[in-house]
Amino acid sequence: MNARGTIDRPLTHDPKKQAPMKPSTSEPAGSATSDFTTTGANDSRQNRTREMQLIPEALARAHMHERLHRAEQERRAVRLATARRMQRRAERASMRARRALAMAVMQ
């Protein structure tokens, strides 16, 4: 497709790859202000764009860290509850054994 881009729909959105503007024949030469470089402004704009693009990644990373932390806490809580349940079961078994021994000694 050899269609050329327009102002509203350029072929590329990268300003460095777009064709330079040509002076208009209807304007007198030298009427516009002299060109000056805005590389600092473009660089800072580009950095902000990169930072803004990385914000969702940072949020996702923080969210996953929080979810992993919460899951680890839940696993610890489940292990603690299981350990307490097993301890109570062992204590009941110990009491049954003592009772059985006491009954055997009494008879």
Secondary structure, DSSP 8 states (H G I E B T S, - for coil): ------SSS-S-S-TTTS------SSS-TT-S------HHHHHHHHHHHHHHHHHHHHHHHHHHHHHHHHHHHHHHHHHHHHHHHHHHHHHHHHHHHHHHHHHHHH-
